[in-house]
Amino acid sequence: MRRIETPIDKNVLKSLRAGDKVLLSGVVYTARDAAHKRLVEALSSGEGLPMDLRNQTIYYVGPAPTKDGAVIGPAGPTTSGRMDMFTPRLLDYGLSAMIGKGKRDQNVIDAMKVNEAVYFAAIGGAAALIAESVKSIEIVAYEDFGTEAIRRLVIEDMPLTVAIDSQGQDYYVVGRQKYLTEMREAIS
């Protein structure tokens, strides 16, 4: 398990490998598909973004309502593929890491390789556990989106796995192959 902090240094990004386990701390921004669409529209029209996403990390989450005394409600990852049509543009802008769940399309993987970015997988179904790593939260943009507004989270030791590294190695492919090989060997 490796501890890393945001913004993630380029050398650290390049050293991470698909399957590595990390504990991430620092600032991450939340954004889902509607926010991604608005961000890309702003970039395409020459507008500035409501926050500087260069060298930053986006977490694909729309937190559930917060209970009394909690910093955030359950905050599990949403399916990352819903952001795939927008992600290459944000990576070209300078986004360096994403957190979500599920596979990414080849255009995203190619843009990650060009921009030396990383995709982390968070554990689906562990929204309450993940929420414990959130130490503070504030809405920074698109409040009209409600739970899908962009938020700035300060996190501490969020447990993640490198799903796709900056060289394009995909743990959803590599990990499955490794598992099947181990199963075949165990049966033999």
Secondary structure, DSSP 8 states (H G I E B T S, - for coil): -EEEESS--HHHHHH--TT-EEEEEEEEEE--HHHHHHHHHHHHTT---SS--TT-EEE--------TT-SSS-----BGGGGTTTHHHHHHHT--EEEEBS---HHHHHHHHHHT-EEEE--TT-HHHHHTTEEEEEEEE-GGGGGGSEEEEEEEEEEEEEEE-TT--BHHHHHHHHHHHHHHHHH-
